Amino acid sequence: MSKEIKVGIIGSGGIARVHAIAYSKMDFVKIVAVSDIVKERAESLSKEFNAKAYANHEDMLKENDLDLISICTPPFTHRDIALDVIKSNINVFCEKPLALNSKEAKEMVDEARRRGLYFGVDFQNRFLPQHVKAKELLNEGAIGKLIQARFRVGYDILEAVPPSAPMREWLFDKEKSGGGVLMDIGSHWIDLSRMFVGVEAKNVSAEISRNIENIEVEDNAMILILFKNSVHTLVDVSWTQQNEQWPVELYGDQGTILCNLTEKKIVLYTRNRKYSNDGKIRTITPQLPEIGEPHEYLIRMFVNSIIRRNEPPVSGYDGYKTQEIIDAAYRSANEKIKVIL
Ligand SMILES: NC(=O)c1ccc[n+]([C@@H]2O[C@H](COP(=O)([O-])OP(=O)(O)OC[C@H]3O[C@@H](n4cnc5c(N)ncnc54)[C@H](O)[C@@H]3O)[C@@H](O)[C@H]2O)c1
């Protein structure tokens, strides 16, 4: 690979700009080309980042010698676009949710592995300073053995994604998005549960519901995941809550970690002797690491993993395993069963 990493971006909507900003901050990376089926969106992004604009990714692949492509299109397009990119021997950084289902996700990941290509997924919430610190404390044994965890998100989707947003074209359309809140923010929060627990899931039970009028996807989901180390987690995601909240709660046999993104802090309650001389419960508010914008952090680490030939920070396999839990959650809710993975 040449010293300069030549990047292309497919899809030029909201998240594409976030990827472009991240790449533009790296000296050894050049954004060469961007595409969008709505050519004006590609042109607008290309002007801002001094790249070529294309109305389809096939021409972009034919005419440029790229090292890495960000896929920033809606979920129903991810599989076909990723396979086109991979078959052109180009590394992939794909938006979440990785695909419409785990079968598609596995195809994408297997093809990249067969060709020895790097495949990353944009689960940037792992790199929010609160989550990085919480994982560090968990690994240090600050709360002892993890017993259970809760990952909650609630906000008002109609406020967050107004009718004028381009996302409205696909987000509430089941064929294009693959599902509602579970696919959208649920994929992030399920990935977080896998990261914190550190082993794969054993079984999944879920309930989903649809409450907003005139949308065809679920707007609330509660998923109970039992992991192979007996840790059980609740992933509870809602598009219909007016008091926005993003709490992550980790409960161990010697303490508790509470993360609260809205307050930008975490609190550790522990009787672990490393933190408490007399073994009584202490309340500590640890300083958070300076991470910067989490997409930028993850994209930089992914590019570095390609250059240094290391494991990517979040791999296609992570995207696939999260999708497997999502599939199991839909099946559990629809068939009213506990799904064994
Ligand atoms: N990681 C995150 O936190 C995060 C945040 C926002 C969005 N996303 C994900 O990013 C993806 C895109 O979301 P968005 O908010 O940017 O949506 P968006 O609607 O703003 O942009 C998507 C763009 O893709 C274009 N497009 C559709 N099909 C295409 C194709 N075949 N080829 C090229 N372009 C095509 C559309 O015209 C549109 O401009 C989704 O998978 C979404 O879940 C992730």
The ligand as an ORCA input file, in Angstrom:
! r2SCAN-3c Opt
* xyz 0 1
  N     -22.657      5.539     13.774
  C     -23.643      6.395     14.020
  O     -23.834      6.877     15.138
  C     -24.577      6.779     12.915
  C     -25.217      8.031     12.923
  C     -26.068      8.339     11.850
  C     -26.275      7.416     10.825
  N     -25.646      6.204     10.872
  C     -25.864      5.201      9.815
  O     -25.317      5.693      8.595
  C     -26.113      5.245      7.488
  C     -26.587      6.478      6.707
  O     -27.304      7.328      7.596
  P     -27.429      8.913      7.322
  O     -27.955      9.479      8.587
  O     -26.175      9.448      6.751
  O     -28.590      8.893      6.229
  P     -28.889     10.019      5.128
  O     -30.240      9.693      4.611
  O     -28.600     11.376      5.671
  O     -27.778      9.712      4.012
  C     -27.755      8.526      3.237
  C     -27.328      8.900      1.837
  O     -27.130      7.691      1.087
  C     -27.582      7.951     -0.227
  N     -27.803      6.668     -0.908
  C     -28.837      5.816     -0.806
  N     -28.607      4.711     -1.552
  C     -27.397      4.891     -2.151
  C     -26.616      4.101     -3.027
  N     -27.022      2.907     -3.461
  N     -25.415      4.597     -3.429
  C     -24.992      5.807     -2.998
  N     -25.702      6.593     -2.172
  C     -26.885      6.139     -1.747
  C     -28.825      8.792     -0.054
  O     -29.166      9.488     -1.235
  C     -28.400      9.710      1.083
  O     -27.813     10.908      0.612
  C     -27.226      4.385      8.105
  O     -26.849      3.035      8.090
  C     -27.314      4.898      9.536
  O     -27.819      3.946     10.463
  C     -24.801      5.886     11.880
*
